[in-house]
Amino acid sequence: MSSPRPVGPSRFGLVAALYYDPSSVGGVAVALLMGTHGLFGLPVDLPLLAVGFCGASLVYAADRGWGTAPEDRINRPERVAWSQSHRDWLTIETGGLLALGGALLPYLEWETLLCTAGLGSVAALHVWPWDGSRPVLIGLAKPGAIAATWAAGGALLPFVEAGAPIGAETLFFVGYRTLFILPNLLLADWEDRGGDSEAGLAPWATRWTLPGVRWGATGGLVVAALGAMGWAAVAATPVLVGIDALGLLLMGAMVWGWNLSRPRNAFLADLIVAWPLIPALAAWMIV
């Protein structure tokens, strides 16, 4: 049995909060939503952004903050230690997220609420222990479904809320975003394979080498880059597509250069997923 990674004093303080607090994941959700607003010229919807922030934060609070998954004690002991030492804060934070998100739900269109419920069901498959066992999503279905859910939420919900038509370009965008997000999850799963295996999760990553995972992730990024080139050729604002596609290069650098078992690197990898905020800001500057 492999020993847990040592827990150092860095688990306390502001930096540790950035690494382990679930609200940082909510910020990534906001960045993905804003990226769609900027790229497609959709009106920014503040209730949607706030509910997206609250929803993503709550899902990850349930999974990472309040959850007691045995593999986390092996894979992420620093995060477990921080969560246990900040129970009072997590209680206040969870209550605030529930209150804010619940108060703003009536301001969303019912179609948006239905789509949000559908996306939430995928999160439930990942977080909720069904029949007293571990979640339903296992193997490569886990990172694939999580990446597709993040991509669909960030790409589709702004269209649904704005009442804009969802056509072929939008569906392409969902696939593009999925390929952008997926490497983060693949590398994280590979780093966590030891604890996942000891917890009886039968992880897919135990059958893959690190170079194999990296090349697989890179192949997806190359496909996304080729798609971005075609998209830029027909897009109304190709410069924004080009700025967004720079995130693929950053993700590729992460794939080949970082060990995501380190909290700092995992946090920076999440910041790369939040890259769509940059083309959104560029879009507003152009306008």
C-alpha positions in Angstrom: 0.0 0.0 0.0 1.5 3.3 -1.0 1.9 5.9 1.7 0.0 9.2 1.6 1.9 12.2 0.4 3.2 14.4 3.2 1.0 17.3 4.4 3.0 20.4 4.8 2.2 23.8 6.4 1.3 25.3 3.0 -2.2 23.9 3.5 -3.0 27.1 5.5 -3.4 30.6 4.3 -4.6 32.4 1.2 -2.6 30.4 -1.3 -4.0 27.2 0.1 -7.5 28.6 -0.1 -6.9 29.3 -3.8 -5.8 25.7 -4.3 -8.5 23.9 -2.3 -11.5 26.1 -1.9 -14.4 25.0 -4.2 -15.2 28.6 -5.2 -12.1 28.7 -7.5 -13.8 26.0 -9.6 -16.9 28.2 -9.7 -14.7 30.9 -11.2 -13.7 28.6 -14.0 -17.4 28.0 -14.8 -17.9 31.8 -15.0 -14.9 32.1 -17.4 -16.3 29.4 -19.7 -19.7 31.1 -19.8 -18.2 34.5 -20.4 -16.0 33.1 -23.2 -19.2 31.9 -25.0 -20.8 35.3 -24.5 -17.8 37.1 -26.0 -17.1 34.7 -29.0 -20.7 34.7 -30.2 -21.7 38.2 -29.2 -24.4 37.0 -26.8 -25.7 39.4 -24.1 -24.1 38.8 -20.7 -26.6 37.4 -18.3 -25.5 38.1 -14.7 -28.0 35.7 -13.0 -26.7 32.9 -15.3 -23.1 33.7 -14.4 -23.9 33.8 -10.7 -25.9 30.6 -10.8 -23.1 28.9 -12.8 -20.6 30.0 -10.2 -22.7 28.8 -7.3 -23.7 25.5 -9.0 -20.1 24.5 -9.9 -18.8 25.5 -6.5 -21.4 23.5 -4.7 -20.8 20.4 -6.8 -17.1 20.5 -6.1 -17.7 21.4 -2.4 -19.7 18.1 -2.2 -17.0 16.2 -4.0 -13.9 17.7 -2.6 -14.8 19.6 0.5 -17.5 17.6 2.3 -16.8 14.3 0.6 -14.8 11.6 2.3 -13.6 9.5 -0.7 -10.9 7.2 0.5 -8.8 7.7 -2.6 -8.5 11.5 -1.8 -6.7 10.7 1.5 -4.0 9.0 -0.6 -4.1 11.2 -3.8 -4.8 14.6 -2.2 -4.0 14.6 1.5 -3.3 18.3 1.5 -6.8 19.1 0.2 -8.3 16.7 2.8 -6.4 18.3 5.6 -7.4 21.8 4.5 -11.1 20.8 4.2 -11.1 19.2 7.7 -9.4 22.3 9.2 -11.9 24.7 7.5 -15.2 23.0 8.2 -16.7 26.2 9.7 -15.7 28.2 6.7 -17.1 25.5 4.3 -20.4 25.5 6.2 -20.7 29.3 5.8 -19.6 29.2 2.2 -22.0 26.4 1.3 -24.9 28.2 2.9 -24.1 31.4 1.1 -23.8 29.6 -2.3 -27.1 27.8 -1.7 -28.8 31.1 -0.8 -27.4 33.1 -3.7 -28.0 30.4 -6.3 -31.5 29.7 -5.0 -32.4 33.3 -5.0 -31.4 33.8 -8.6 -32.9 30.7 -10.1 -36.3 32.4 -10.7 -34.5 34.9 -13.0 -33.5 32.2 -15.4 -35.6 30.9 -18.3 -37.3 27.5 -17.7 -35.4 26.0 -20.6 -32.1 27.0 -18.9 -33.3 25.4 -15.7 -34.1 22.1 -17.5 -30.7 22.1 -19.2 -29.0 22.9 -15.9 -30.8 20.0 -14.3 -29.6 17.6 -17.0 -26.1 18.7 -16.5 -26.5 18.3 -12.8 -27.5 14.7 -13.2 -24.1 14.0 -14.7 -22.5 15.6 -11.7 -24.7 13.3 -9.5 -23.4 10.2 -11.3 -19.9 11.3 -10.4 -20.4 12.5 -6.8 -23.3 10.5 -5.4 -22.5 7.0 -4.0 -25.2 4.9 -5.6 -26.4 1.8 -3.6 -23.8 2.4 -1.1 -21.0 1.9 -3.7 -18.9 4.3 -5.6 -20.2 6.6 -8.5 -21.4 5.2 -11.7 -18.8 7.0 -13.9 -15.8 4.7 -14.2 -13.0 4.2 -16.6 -12.5 6.7 -19.5 -16.2 7.5 -19.2 -15.4 9.6 -16.1 -13.1 12.2 -17.6 -15.0 12.1 -20.9 -18.4 12.8 -19.3 -17.0 15.4 -17.0 -15.2 17.3 -19.8 -18.3 17.1 -22.0 -20.5 18.4 -19.2 -18.3 21.3 -18.5 -18.1 22.1 -22.2 -21.8 21.8 -22.8 -22.7 23.9 -19.8 -20.2 26.7 -20.8 -21.2 26.6 -24.4 -24.9 25.9 -24.5 -26.4 27.6 -21.5 -25.7 31.2 -22.7 -27.5 30.3 -26.0 -30.5 28.7 -24.2 -30.8 31.6 -21.8 -30.6 34.2 -24.6 -33.1 32.3 -26.7 -30.6 32.1 -29.5 -30.8 29.2 -32.0 -28.4 26.3 -31.5 -27.0 25.3 -34.8 -24.1 23.3 -36.2 -21.6 25.9 -35.2 -22.7 25.8 -31.6 -22.5 22.0 -31.5 -19.0 22.1 -33.1 -18.1 24.6 -30.3 -19.2 22.1 -27.7 -16.8 19.5 -29.2 -14.0 22.0 -29.5 -14.4 23.0 -25.8 -14.5 19.3 -24.8 -11.2 18.6 -26.4 -9.8 21.7 -24.8 -10.9 20.6 -21.2 -10.2 16.9 -21.5 -6.4 16.9 -21.1 -6.7 18.4 -17.7 -8.9 15.6 -16.5 -6.9 12.9 -18.2 -3.6 14.0 -16.6 -5.2 14.4 -13.2 -6.7 10.9 -13.4 -3.4 9.5 -14.4 -1.6 11.1 -11.4 -4.4 9.8 -9.1 -4.3 6.2 -10.4 -2.5 4.8 -7.3 -5.1 6.0 -4.8 -8.0 5.2 -7.1 -6.7 1.6 -7.6 -6.4 1.1 -3.8 -9.9 2.4 -3.3 -11.2 -0.2 -5.7 -12.2 2.2 -8.5 -10.4 0.2 -11.3 -9.0 3.3 -12.9 -8.4 3.3 -16.6 -5.0 5.1 -16.1 -3.3 2.0 -14.6 -3.3 0.5 -18.1 -1.7 3.6 -19.7 1.8 5.0 -19.6 2.4 8.7 -19.1 3.6 9.2 -22.7 0.5 7.4 -23.9 -1.8 9.7 -22.0 0.2 12.8 -23.1 0.1 11.8 -26.8 -3.6 11.0 -26.6 -4.4 14.3 -25.0 -2.2 16.1 -27.6 -4.0 14.3 -30.4 -7.3 15.8 -29.1 -5.7 19.3 -28.9 -4.4 19.0 -32.5 -7.9 18.1 -33.7 -9.3 21.1 -31.8 -6.7 23.3 -33.3 -7.5 22.2 -36.8 -11.2 22.8 -36.1 -10.3 26.3 -34.8 -8.5 27.0 -38.1 -11.6 26.1 -40.0 -13.8 28.0 -37.7 -11.7 31.2 -37.9 -12.1 31.0 -41.7 -15.8 31.5 -41.5 -16.2 33.3 -38.1 -17.4 36.9 -38.0 -14.5 37.8 -35.7 -11.6 35.4 -36.5 -9.2 37.3 -34.2 -11.3 36.2 -31.2 -11.1 32.6 -32.4 -7.4 32.9 -32.7 -7.1 34.3 -29.2 -9.3 31.5 -27.8 -7.2 28.9 -29.6 -4.1 30.1 -27.8 -5.5 28.2 -24.8 -4.9 25.0 -26.8 -1.2 25.8 -26.8 -1.2 26.5 -23.1 -3.0 23.3 -22.4 -0.4 21.4 -24.6 2.4 22.9 -22.5 0.6 21.7 -19.4 0.3 18.2 -20.8 4.0 17.9 -21.5 5.5 19.9 -18.7 3.5 19.6 -15.4 2.9 17.1 -12.7 -0.7 17.6 -11.6 -0.3 15.8 -8.3 1.3 19.0 -7.1 -1.4 21.4 -5.8 0.1 24.5 -7.4 0.2 22.8 -10.8 -3.3 21.5 -10.5 -4.5 25.0 -9.7 -2.6 26.5 -12.6 -4.1 23.8 -14.9 -7.6 25.0 -13.8 -6.6 28.5 -14.7 -5.7 27.4 -18.2 -9.3 26.0 -18.5 -10.4 29.5 -17.5 -8.6 30.9 -20.6 -11.8 31.7 -22.4 -12.1 34.7 -20.2 -9.4 36.3 -22.2 -11.2 36.3 -25.6 -14.3 37.5 -23.8 -12.4 40.5 -22.5 -10.9 41.1 -25.9 -14.4 41.0 -27.5 -15.6 43.7 -25.2 -12.5 45.8 -25.9 -13.1 45.5 -29.7 -16.7 46.5 -29.3 
